[in-house]
Amino acid sequence: MYINTASSSASSLLRASRARLFSSSSSSSLISRTFAGSPLKPSHHHFASHRFLSSSSAVRSFSRWSHGGVHWRSPYALRSQIRAVAPVIEQFQRKIASMASENPFKANLTSLPKPGGGEFGKFYSLPSLNDPRIDRLPYSIRILLESAIRNCDNFQVKKEDVEKILDWEKTAPKQVEIPFKPARVLLQDFTGVPAVVDLACMRDAMNKLGSDSDKINPLVPVDLVIDHSVQVDVAGSANAVQANMDLEFQRNRERFAFLKWGSNAFHNMLVVPPGSGIVHQVNLEYLGRVVFNTDGLLYPDSVVGTDSHTTMIDGLGVAGWGVGGIEAEATMLGQPMSMVLPGVVGFKLSGKLNNGVTATDLVLTVTQILRKHGVVGKFVEFYGEGMGELSLADRATIANMSPEYGATMGFFPVDHVSMIESYLRANKLFVDYNEPQSERVYSSYLELNLSEVEPCMSGPKRPHDRVPLKDMKVDWHACLDNKVGFKGFAIPKDVQDKVAKFSFHGQPAELKHGSVVIAAITSCTNTSNPSVMLGAALVAKKASELGLQVKPWVKTSLAPGSGVVTKYLLKR
């Protein structure tokens, strides 16, 4: 929860504050300010005196509501009664607090020494449990185990939950439930605004009830990246980036001003401004910690995000996946997520990609294999000597496609490619493929030789329908003939060569089946990978040198994904 009270008290605050929000009749001057205007004050008094949702005549302030013949008084008319029962509430809070005991694994808190003396910090040591089952656990399950041990209080997380995870090999097939407390929460602007609204409403209610509204803050770190508001209105011109961003600010000025206020008002919250990049790429390049050090306590980074492709961070060895807004807010409130202890599919990689084969070719092949196997609701964990041939960017590309192949996450354990080594080695969370590997147990096993991956495309309608490049022409003509579906359009033979002529900006133009009308590199699956982006840039450069030109009616767009991509494209 946001404050040190019982959940029911926090819920009451939220309900009361929402009533206040929709009954407000004050002016909307706060949100009319833009980023370029005077700075928004992080004061709760400042926010409480303004509304940020426009109201109509149907939404007014009422002192009483009627429901089923029973009249209910406004929450703000009940302040004296609330204060009168405050001692009872405090007694209830003390009772709840007493239910949580000292961490039963406190004896497993171990110091991590520095080579030159002193210590990096302390951590809950998995090896100190002296349990042989740990060595057989997949690395992704060890992340869940460490979290359960660290947060065990026999109230929210119990010793029985720790035992369930330790005995994963036997308990996972039984679909048992466990609590999980991620280290942080990742939001994008569309789903992040309601979360910040709820925080603001609770501060408003605390202020009205005469309490300290500054106590209302997220209990875990929250990162909000504004990236879902931009549209491609202007394309194919040198000023496209600036023109599109100007329109983005004009359309979203109220939302952006509100989020800027939130970034200053709340502790434990970081807001990444518009134009910084795609949320998952910013998470991978900037926000991912791999290992937290909070007041001297070391623990693995883990994250839930309000976007299905949060899984990109799994390529860095950070356990993360997408959740709904309610689950994300519950995590912000300090509540554990209830989840089924998942099965883990072990995917062994061997060999090396051939020249000319890209990470996109690889991820389409992996997706096809995993969809055929069936991995919905499961973790996929990659291992094998082929891992040493994959860069961090290649791993992130595969992890990012987890929603397409149906897994909760596609996890790459931390190794030398993504290393914060001392702590992870000490806690059996690090893998070194140059050393003999202990045998880990998985729910099922798959294997792919990277040298067998070939150039391919996907479609025509779904990203996981892989088509080898050499078969592209035959597949396209088959799709024209096939009945309507994911691989068919049912176009009669006599009209498949039909040409539609039209005028575009005064110039004659024509389209036929298969004509390109949109050419876009905007998916974080591709933009996060330097080799793919540089390869696309070199192809475009060579095509331009040979005199090839884009048809004027083709809408082109390129979203580099982050400032880093922009820099290396300009530098090359």
N, C-alpha and C positions, 0 to 999 in steps of 0.2 A: 504494500500500500504506500501511498505518498507520504503519509504522516504516521506517527506512532499511535494509531488508534485501531480499533477493530474494523474489519472490512465493512460491517453493517453501518458503522458510523460514517465511513467514507462514502458509501453508497447513498446514504441519506443526504450528505452534503451535495453530492452530484445531482440527485433528483431535485433538491431545492434550488440549486444554482441554475439548472436548465429551465426551471419555471421562471426564474428571474430573467434569464437570457431572452426568452421569447415574449416577455411582457414589457421589456424596456421600451421607453418612448423617447429617450434622449437622442441627440444628433449623432451622426456617423463620422464626426470629424477625425477620430483616431485613424480609421482605416483609409481615409482619403489621402493621407500622407504617402508619399512615395519614398523610395530609398534615397533619393536625392534631396529630400526635404529635411526638416529638422529631426534630430534623432528621437526615436520613441523611448519614453522613459520606462524602466522596468518596474515602476511602482504599481502596486495593486489598486491604489486609489485611482490612478490614471485610467486603468483599464475598466474599473468597475463603473465608471461614470459614462461609458460609451457602449453602444451596441455595434455589432459588425455584421448583422444580418438585416437586410431591409425588411420592413414589416408592412402589411397592408391593413386595411380597416377591419379585416377579419381577425387580426391578432392584436389584442388589446390587453391592458393590465386589469385583472379582476382580483377583488379581495376574497371572493369565494368561488368555488366550483361546485357543480352539481353532478352527481354520478349515482344513478339508481335510486334517486330520491333522498340520498344522504348528502348533506352539505359538508364540504371540507374547507377548512380555513387555510389561507396562504401560509407557507412555511415561515415567512418573516413575521407573521402575527403570533408565532409560537415561541418567540425568543425567550420570554420569561419562563415558560414551561420547560424549555430546553435547559435553561440555567438551573432550574429547580431540581431537575433529575440528573444534573451533572455528577453528583457524588455516586449515584447508582451506576452511571456509565463508567466512571473511573474504577469502581470495584469490579465491574465486568471485565474491563481492560486488564486489570491486575490478574484476574483469574485466567484469562486467555494467555497472558504473558507467562504465567507460572506453568502452563502446560508444556511450553517449550523448555527443554532441559539443555544442559551443557553438551556440547558436541561429544558423543561417546568415542569419537576417533581422535580426540585431542592428543592422545599419546603418540599418534602417528604424524604429528606436526614435526617436520624435520628441517634443519638448517641446510642451506645450499652455500657452501663456502666459496669465496673468491680465491683465485690462484695466488694472489699476493697478500692474502690475509683479509679478515673481515668476512662478511657474507652478503650475497645478493638479496637474500630474504629467506622466508620459511615457506614450506609447502606441505600439503598432505600427501605423504609418500605411499604410493601403491606397493612398492617392494617391501615396505615395512610390515605389510599385512601378512607376509610369509604364506601366501596362498598360491599353490601351484596352478590354480585355474587361471590366474591373471595372464600368464605367459601364452595361454592358448586363445585368449580373447582377441578379436579383431581390434585394431587401433581405434576405430570409430566407437566401439562399445566401451573402450577404456576411457574415452572422453566422458561418456555418461556416468561411468563408475566414479571417476575423480570428482565430478560435480556432486554426485550423491553423497560421497564421503565428506566433502568440504561443507556442504549445506545441511548435513544431518543434524537435526535437533529433536528427533522423535516426536515431532508435531507435523510440520509440513513434509519433511523427509525423514523416514524412519529407518532403523537398522534393518528391518525386514526388506525395505526397498533396495538397500545395498546388497543384501544377500541374493535378491532376485537377479541383479545385474551380474554379480559374481558367478552365479550359476546359469549364465545366459545360455549355455549349450543345451540345457534341459528346459529352461523356463520360456525361451523365445517361442518354441512351437506351441506353447499353451496360450499365447496371446495375453500375457499378464500385463498389467498397467504399472507404470512407474512415474514418479514426479521428476521433472527436469527443470533446472533453473539456468537458463542461458546467461552468459556474461554480459550481453548487451542487446540492444534492439536497433534495427535499421528501418527507417521510414523513407518513403518518397513523398512528394508534396501532396498528391491526391489523397492518399490514405493517412498522411501525417497531420493534415489540417484538423480532422475530427479529434485526434488524440490531443493536440495542443488546445483545441476548444474545450475539451473536458478538463484539462488542467486549469485553464483560465476560469472556467465556470466554478470550479472548486475554490479557487482563490477568491472569487467574487463572493461566494457564499460564506467563506470563513471571515471575510471582512465584514459582511452584514451581521454576522453572529457575534461580532466583537472579539474575534480571536486573531491570532497572528497568521496572516495569509502567506507569509514568506516561508512557512513550513511546508507548503505544497510544492513538491518537486519530485521528479522521477527518482526511484530508488536504484535503478541500474542506468549505466550510460546509454544515452539515446542519441543517435546520429540521424539527422533528417537532411536528405539531399534533394534539392529542388531541380528535377530533371524532366518531369512529365508534362510540362506546360508548353514547350516549344512546338511549333508547327512549321511545315515547309510551305510558306505562302510564296516566297520569292525563290526561284531556282535558276541555275545556269548563268549567274551574273557575279561580278566581282564583289558586289556589296550585299550578297545574299545573307551572309552570317549576321551582319549588323542590322539589316532590314528585318529579318525574322526575329531577332532579339528585341528590337524596338517594339514590334507588334506583340511579342510575348509580355513585355512589361505593361503595355497599354491594356491588354486584356485581363491581366492578373494583378493589377496594382493593389487591390484590396487584400487579396490573399498574401501577396508578398510582404506588404506592410505589417500584416498580422503576424506572419512567421518571423519577421525581423524583431518585432516586439517580443515574441516568445524566446528568441535566441538570447536576448538581453535579460529577460525576466526570470528564467528558470535556470537553476543549477543542474549540472549533470546532463545538459542538452547542448548539442552542437548542431547548428544549421549551416549547411553548405549552400552558398547562394546560387542563383541561376547562372547558366553559362559555364559552370565548372566541369560538367561532363555527365556521363551516364552513371546512375547510382551504383551499379554493381562494379563498374570499373573504378570509380572513386573509392569504393569499399576495398577493392583489391589493392590499389596502389597507395592509398593514404590512410584509410580508417582501420584496416585489419591490424590487430596487435600481435597475433600468434600466441604470445604469452603476456598476461596481465601481471603487473606488479602494483598492487593496491595496498598502500601503507605497509609494505614489507611482506605481503602475502602474495606468493606466486601461484598462478593457476592458468589453465589453457583458455585461450579466446574461444568463444562460441557465440553464435548470433542467430536470432530469428528476425526475419524481415517481412514487410508487407508487400512483397513482390515475389512471384514464383521463381525468378531467376537469381534470388539471393544465393543460390547454390554455387554461383561462380567462385565464391570465397573458399569452397571446399578444395579447390586446386592449390591453395596455399597451405592446406593442412588445418584450416579453421572449420570446425563443424558448424554448418549453417544451412537453413532452409526457409522456405516461405510459409507464412501463416496468415490467418485472417486478422482483421483489425482488432477484434475482441481479444484474441489470444495475445496479440502484441501489447495491448493496453494492460492486460492482466500481468504480463511480465514486467511492464513498467511499474505496476503497482506492487511488485515484489512477490507476486504469487507464482508458485511453480506450475509448469505446464504438465498436464496429465497426458501421457502418451503410451501407446502400446510398445512394449519392448520389441524392437524390429528384428527381423531376420536380416542377415548380411550376406550378400552375394559376393564371393571373391572372384575378381576378374584379373586373371594373370596376363601380363603383357610381356612379349618376348620380341627379339629382333629389332629392326630399325627401319624407319620410313625411307622409302626410295626417293631419289632426287625428283623434284617436280610434284611430289605428293604433299599436300598441305594439311594443316590441322583440321580444316573444314572437311576434307575428304575423310580423315580419320574419325571425326566425331559423327559423321553420317553413317559410317560403317559400324561404329560402336553402338549407335542408337538402334540401328536395324537389328543387331544381335541381341541387345537387351530387351527390346520390345517383343521379339520372338520368344525369349526366355520367360518373360513376365516378372517384373520387379516392382510392381505397384505396392506402396507401403513399406518398402524395404530400403535398407542402405546398400549401396554398391561400393565396395572397397577395392581399389586397384593396387596391384603388387606385381612383383616379378622383375627380372633383369632388364626388361624393356623400359622400365620406369626411368632408368638412367639416361635414356635417349630422348626423353621428353622434357622440354623446357617448362618453366612455370607457366608461360603463356599458353602452351599446348595443353597443359593440365587444366588450366582455367577454362579453356574452350570446351573440353569434354565435360567438366563439372557444370558448366553453365547450361548444358542441354539436359540436365536431369529431368525437368518437367516434360520434355519431349519423349524421353524413354521411360518416364513414369515413376522413377525412384524418388524417395524422399531426399536423398542426396547421393552424389557420386564423389566419394572421399579419397583424397590422396594424402596418406600420412606424411608428416614432416620428415624431410631428409636433408641432404646437403644442398639441395636446390632451394629450399625454403627453410633456413635454419636459424633457430634461437636454441642452441644445442645443449648447453649445460643443464638447464632445468629439465628439458624434455628427455635427455638421456637418463638422468637420475630417476625420472618417474616412469620409465618404460613407455614413453610416448614418441620416441624417435626411432626411425628405421635407417639403417646403413646397409645399402645393397652390396657394399664391398666386404661385408662380414657375413659369416654363416647365419642363416635365418632359422629361428625356432619355428616349428610348425604351428600355424594358427588355424583355428577351426572356423569354417564358414557354413552358412546354411546351404549353399550350393556353390558350384564352381563353373567358371567360364574361362576361355583362353583365346587370345588373339595374337598372331604373329604380325608385327607391324609391317614387315616386308611384303605382306600380302595385300595391304591396303592400296587401292588404285584411285586415280582421279575420278570424281563423281559429282553429280548435281542432285538436287532433290525436287520433288514436285510431281505433277504441276500444282497441287493444292496444299499439300502438307509437307512440313520440313523434314519429317522422318521417312518419307517415301524416297529412298535412295535410288538413283539411276546412274550406273556407270557411264562416264562421259562417252565412251566408244559406242554405247547403245542409245545415246540421246535421241538421234533422229528417228530411229525405229520406234522408240517408246512414245515419242510425241505423236507420230502418225497413228499409233495404236490407241492413244488417248482420244484422238479425234473420233475414232470409230466406236470405241467402247461406250456402253450405256452410261448414263449420267451417274456419277459417283466420284470418289476421291481420285480415281484414275480414268475418268471418262467424261466426254462432253456430248456424245451421241450426235455428231454433226453429219448430216447426210453427205454421201460421197460427191454428189453433183454440186454442192455448194462449198466444199472444203477449199477450193481455189478462188473463191469469190474475193474481189477487191473492192473496198469501200473508198471512194474518192471524196475529198472534202477540201476546204480552203482553211489554211491556218495563218492568221495574221497577213492575209492577202496573198499567201503563197500556196500553190497547189500541193496537196499531200494525199497519201493513201495508206490504208491499213488493211491487213489480211490476218487470218488466223496465225497466231504465233508471233506477230509483230511485238517488239518491245515498246512499251509506253511509259514504264517507270524503271529507272536504273538507280538503285539506292544501296549504299553501304551504311547502314544505320544500326544494325544489330550488334549488341555487345558481344555476341558470340564471335564475331569477326573483329570488331574494333579493338578488342583487348589484346589481340595477337599481332605483335610487330611484324613477324614474317609474312603473315597474310596481308596486312595493310601495305607493307612495302612492295610485296609482289603485285598487288592491285595497282599501286602507283607506277611501277615500272611498266606494266602492261599498258596503262593509259598513256604514259609518256611515249612509248614506242609506237602506239597507234596514232598518236598525234603527229609524230615525226614522219610517219608514212602517209599522212594526208587524210586519214580517216576522221570523220566528223560525226557528232551526235545529231540526229534529226531534231529540228527545232521543236517538235511537238512531244519529244521525250522529256519527262520530268526527271531531272538528275538531282541527287542529294548525297552528301557525305557528312556523317557525324563522327568526328574523330574519337569521341568517347571520353577524352580527357585532355588536359593541357599538355601532358607528356607526349601523346600521339601527335598533336599539332607540331610540337617542337621537333620531334625526330623526322616528321615528314618534310618540314621546312629545311631542316639541316641537311637531309640527303639530297 
